[in-house]
Amino acid sequence: MDAVFYSTVLSFGVIFVAELGDKSQLMALTFATRYKVVPTLIGITVATAVVHLASVGIGYGLGVSLPTGWISLVAALAFIAFGFWTLRGDELSDDEKDKVNRTTKSAIIAVGTAFFLAELGDKTMLATITLATDHGWFGTWLGSTLGMVAADALAILVGRWLGKSLPEKTIKYGAAALFFLFGAWLLVEAITELT
């Protein structure tokens, strides 16, 4: 049990620090300006748990890596599409706004999908793979998942504060710019890995 505790604490610390300032933490901040806190956090947690489970499986069992270049390319295109979608914007009636505020399923899916794509081949995934090669899979998975969710929860709190204190147009253009930045970042990573 001491080995599980050690790998959990170690993985939590490493991934929390690795996530600070990472593109997915910036994504958490961006999504927090658009969606409620709970659905955003659920989407992040589910995507992180799945990606990190795959990571420890790779690191602990298989010892091989995913074709991150192609994954980065797909993620880049998705983020660029998110940027255009954000700029286009949507107008909702009061009834539709009430429905959106009551419905959390679409927010969870949007956030979860974006995070899943962003995390594949990301430094936190690679760090989790590396940790899992030397430590137990369960503690590494638990610690890395909790560390990333904690770092992203911090970003969500900041995002919620910004969402309440900034004008809607500023948030819209800022969020679109961040999505374009994420897309460009992933596109450069993809081109670098594929060439």
C-alpha positions in Angstrom: 0.0 0.0 0.0 2.9 2.3 0.6 4.0 2.0 -3.0 0.5 3.0 -4.2 0.5 6.0 -1.9 4.0 7.0 -3.0 3.2 6.7 -6.7 -0.1 8.6 -6.2 1.6 11.5 -4.4 4.5 11.6 -6.9 2.3 11.5 -9.9 0.0 14.2 -8.4 2.9 16.6 -7.9 4.6 16.0 -11.2 1.4 16.3 -13.3 0.0 19.3 -11.3 3.2 21.2 -12.0 3.4 20.0 -15.6 -0.2 21.2 -16.2 0.5 24.7 -14.9 0.5 27.0 -18.0 -0.2 24.0 -20.3 -2.5 24.5 -23.2 -5.2 22.2 -21.6 -5.2 24.4 -18.5 -5.7 27.4 -20.7 -8.5 25.5 -22.4 -10.1 24.9 -19.0 -10.0 28.6 -18.3 -11.6 29.2 -21.7 -14.4 26.7 -21.3 -15.1 28.0 -17.8 -16.1 31.3 -19.4 -18.7 29.6 -21.6 -20.1 26.7 -19.4 -21.0 26.2 -15.8 -18.3 24.9 -13.5 -19.7 21.4 -12.7 -20.1 20.3 -16.4 -16.7 21.7 -17.3 -15.1 19.9 -14.4 -16.9 16.6 -15.2 -15.8 16.8 -18.8 -12.2 17.5 -17.8 -12.2 14.7 -15.2 -13.7 12.0 -17.5 -11.3 12.9 -20.4 -8.3 13.0 -18.1 -9.2 9.7 -16.4 -9.5 8.0 -19.8 -6.3 9.5 -21.3 -4.3 8.8 -18.2 -5.6 5.3 -18.0 -4.4 4.7 -21.5 -1.1 6.4 -20.6 -0.4 4.1 -17.7 -1.4 1.2 -19.8 1.2 2.2 -22.4 3.8 3.0 -19.9 3.3 0.1 -17.6 2.3 -2.6 -20.0 3.1 -1.9 -23.6 6.1 0.5 -23.5 5.2 2.0 -26.9 3.9 5.4 -27.9 0.9 6.6 -29.8 1.2 8.2 -33.3 1.0 11.6 -31.7 1.7 13.5 -35.0 -1.6 12.5 -36.5 -3.5 12.9 -33.3 -2.1 16.5 -32.9 -3.2 17.2 -36.5 -6.8 16.1 -35.8 -6.8 18.1 -32.5 -5.4 21.2 -34.3 -8.2 21.1 -36.9 -10.8 20.7 -34.1 -9.5 23.7 -32.2 -9.4 25.9 -35.3 -13.1 24.8 -35.9 -13.9 25.7 -32.2 -12.3 29.1 -32.8 -14.5 29.8 -35.9 -17.6 28.5 -34.1 -16.9 30.8 -31.1 -16.5 33.8 -33.4 -19.7 33.0 -35.3 -21.5 32.9 -32.0 -25.0 31.9 -31.3 -28.0 33.9 -30.4 -30.4 32.2 -27.9 -33.9 33.2 -26.9 -34.7 33.4 -23.2 -36.3 30.0 -23.3 -33.2 28.5 -25.0 -30.9 30.2 -22.5 -32.9 28.6 -19.7 -32.7 25.2 -21.4 -28.9 25.5 -21.9 -28.5 26.4 -18.2 -30.4 23.3 -17.3 -28.7 21.0 -19.8 -25.2 20.0 -18.9 -24.8 17.0 -21.2 -23.7 18.9 -24.2 -21.2 20.9 -22.2 -19.7 17.8 -20.7 -19.4 16.2 -24.2 -17.8 19.4 -25.7 -15.3 19.8 -22.9 -14.6 16.1 -22.6 -14.0 15.7 -26.4 -11.7 18.8 -26.6 -9.7 17.7 -23.6 -9.4 14.1 -24.8 -8.0 15.3 -28.1 -5.7 17.9 -26.5 -4.3 15.5 -24.0 -3.3 12.8 -26.5 0.4 13.2 -27.0 0.6 16.1 -24.6 3.4 16.5 -22.1 1.2 15.4 -19.2 0.3 12.2 -21.1 4.0 11.6 -21.8 4.9 12.3 -18.2 2.2 9.9 -17.1 3.6 7.2 -19.4 7.1 7.8 -18.0 5.9 7.7 -14.4 4.1 4.4 -15.1 7.2 2.7 -16.4 8.8 3.0 -12.9 5.8 3.0 -10.5 2.5 1.1 -10.1 -0.2 1.7 -12.6 -3.0 2.5 -10.2 -1.2 5.1 -8.1 0.2 6.7 -11.2 -3.2 6.8 -12.8 -4.9 8.2 -9.7 -2.3 10.7 -8.9 -1.9 12.0 -12.4 -5.6 12.3 -12.9 -6.1 14.1 -9.6 -3.1 16.4 -10.2 -4.4 17.5 -13.6 -8.0 18.0 -12.5 -6.7 20.1 -9.5 -4.6 22.3 -11.8 -7.5 22.7 -14.2 -10.0 23.4 -11.4 -7.7 26.3 -10.5 -8.0 27.5 -14.1 -11.8 27.1 -14.0 -12.0 29.4 -10.9 -10.0 32.0 -12.7 -12.2 31.6 -15.8 -15.4 32.0 -13.9 -14.1 35.2 -12.3 -13.1 36.5 -15.7 -16.5 35.6 -17.1 -18.2 37.7 -14.5 -16.0 40.7 -14.8 -15.3 41.0 -18.6 -17.7 42.2 -21.3 -19.2 39.4 -23.4 -17.5 40.5 -26.7 -14.1 40.5 -25.0 -14.7 36.9 -23.7 -15.9 35.8 -27.2 -12.9 37.2 -29.0 -10.5 36.1 -26.3 -11.9 32.5 -26.3 -11.7 32.4 -30.1 -8.1 33.6 -30.0 -7.2 31.0 -27.5 -8.8 28.2 -29.6 -6.9 29.5 -32.6 -3.7 29.6 -30.6 -4.3 26.0 -29.4 -5.0 24.9 -33.0 -1.8 26.6 -34.2 0.2 25.1 -31.4 -1.0 21.6 -32.1 -0.5 22.1 -35.9 3.1 23.1 -35.3 3.5 20.0 -33.1 1.9 17.8 -35.8 4.0 19.1 -38.6 7.2 18.7 -36.5 6.3 15.1 -35.6 5.2 14.1 -39.1 8.2 15.5 -41.0 
